[in-house]
């Protein structure tokens, strides 16, 4: 067995999973300690989340998509990602409607059910376990170009209505054009499609700012845990359970079924199911804080799905590797 094949073995995947969780866990703990020691003040969560949403995340999305080989990721894996993620998100909507939860919280729950942690957890797992970070490229492409712009636009409109505003029809229709996530994603795709890369002197500061996105969101997430009730406390338990079932069980099962239906086998099938089994991304919590919608559910989903994803990922490896 070659070294590369060894990296793709069950042991390699276990090491990749452990390393990914350790990395994000340490940063979250640092955020929690900062909150416990009151180093950054009472508005730290909102400030970090706004910095991540308005500045760092758009920069990261632009750089990521500008460097992506768009042609290479249009494959069966992209179909599996698009269908399984979309179905998982849509399946949460009846839960929010039947429980008569606020529309903003329902949107956050829907996003949490299908938006996976492909960046700060998926990349290390793909690199150290699956042998190639490009395995998460289809996931990131779909999330950055479809899910992130759609949900951030929806949350923006719902936040306006919650505040008592009734945006004019023109403002509603042009909302994506004012959304920094959507603008950055579109710009990155244009650069990738045309091959017209910005000069290094222009791209370097954008990359530097983009590197702030993930740690800012993780620190904000850790800060929010200070004094927080246990996940699912009170009447939020049914919503959180629904997210857990959809994210940790239904989405990987859908990915497996779709992958088999499309003829994927071996490593290719393992890769799409592992990506689908990743937990809810911290981006969901960041968007929830930014728009003041479903913050508790966004935080609880990020924490609970991450904990549950550990045995799920190990089970996927045991069955498919």
HELIX and SHEET records of a PDB file:
HELIX    1   1 UNK A    3  UNK A    7  1                                   5    
HELIX    2   2 UNK A   10  UNK A   36  1                                  27    
HELIX    3   3 UNK A   44  UNK A   51  1                                   8    
HELIX    4   4 UNK A   52  UNK A   56  3                                   5    
HELIX    5   5 UNK A   57  UNK A   67  1                                  11    
HELIX    6   6 UNK A   70  UNK A   73  1                                   4    
HELIX    7   7 UNK A   76  UNK A   98  1                                  23    
HELIX    8   8 UNK A  103  UNK A  114  1                                  12    
HELIX    9   9 UNK A  122  UNK A  128  1                                   7    
HELIX   10  10 UNK A  133  UNK A  136  5                                   4    
HELIX   11  11 UNK A  137  UNK A  142  1                                   6    
HELIX   12  12 UNK A  143  UNK A  147  3                                   5    
HELIX   13  13 UNK A  148  UNK A  162  1                                  15    
HELIX   14  14 UNK A  169  UNK A  173  1                                   5    
HELIX   15  15 UNK A  175  UNK A  178  1                                   4    
HELIX   16  16 UNK A  180  UNK A  194  1                                  15    
HELIX   17  17 UNK A  200  UNK A  210  1                                  11    
HELIX   18  18 UNK A  212  UNK A  224  1                                  13    
HELIX   19  19 UNK A  234  UNK A  236  5                                   3    
HELIX   20  20 UNK A  237  UNK A  244  1                                   8    
HELIX   21  21 UNK A  245  UNK A  250  3                                   6    
HELIX   22  22 UNK A  251  UNK A  261  1                                  11    
HELIX   23  23 UNK A  266  UNK A  276  1                                  11    
HELIX   24  24 UNK A  282  UNK A  291  1                                  10    
HELIX   25  25 UNK A  295  UNK A  320  1                                  26    
END                                                                             
